Amino acid sequence: MKLARATFAVAALAAPALTQSVVDPAAFEWLDTTTSTGFPLGLPTRDIVRYQEVHDGLAGSARTITGIAIRRIDSSGTVPAFTADMAMELSTAPTTAATMSDQFALNRGGDLVAALPRRIVSFPETELPIEGLPPFDLVVPCDVPFVFGGSGPLCVEFIVHSHTNATPMAFALAQEDPTPRTAEVMVGCGNFALTTSIANEVVTHTATGPNGGSTVFFAFGFEREPQPLDLTIAGGPGCFWEIEVAAAVATIADYFTGAQVEIDIAGVDPGTLYFCQALSAPVFFGDVTPARTLFASDTHMVTAGIARAAGRVWSEDLTDTAGQLQPILGLVLEVR
């Protein structure tokens, strides 16, 4: 049976919805990074730094920020608990990652808040490597929550006066990359699997497991459901629906190769990402009444590439008004 082909512009899907906790740059919630940094808390002999970042991905989503969490990478094993004498300031940046200045003051917004007035912060012991991506387990709390209106990028500034960490530690550092990438977000149920490959700016999603002749729906969206939907009542015990659907394509499963759909991402802006999940109602023959009448596949994330989404400027002299500008690099942060 001829496999179905569907080509459409991913950028035409609906705009993303607000979530309470968000990772920026967004794709790195599911992807690892290829670069790292020891700032602001991972360099034992360099424990004083003013470290400022501008994160474009937070623009457009209002939220009350209660903490900023940083992701370690697999560069070392156990890092014992330590403390830091530090402060954190948050504001709406008047600049972007591409236009940020080496002058700290020019990147701060008029709504600047000392979200963490200077005090001693305790960080727990962390251990790597672990299975999967490392968690965001170094959390800088907001003693004063910041009401972020989303009218521009978020400016985050850590002012570290000293810390007691004696073990070198690296943090995930994002940079722009035009290479499309994909990652598994959630595992499917039953024997229904989704695989995703990318070649020549065409993404191929293949669903295997449904019986030949079964109808398979491939669904696409920019956002995941706040809580995965339990499909037990619909005939899918142990199955969950994961994405907010913005577009869908139906096809028939081949008896040998399953079902397949292709997405053309040529010309899609780097930084655009989408999710894909498949749903199938299998075909059964005779008078067999199966316990399961619905299958949901894995959920995959696809990004057309990593755009310039965060930039930084830093100085190891807290009296400096300007620092080292690196507008193509930024920490992977979880904004809580």
Helices and strands as residue ranges (DSSP letters): G 10-12, E 22-24, G 26-29, E 35-37, E 49-55, G 56-58, E 63-70, E 82-92, H 104-107, E 113-123, E 138-148, E 154-163, E 171-175, E 181-186, E 193-199, E 202-208, E 215-221, E 223-230, G 232-234, E 240-244, E 247-252, E 259-264, E 273-281, E 295-303, E 310-315, E 324-326, E 329-331, E 333-335
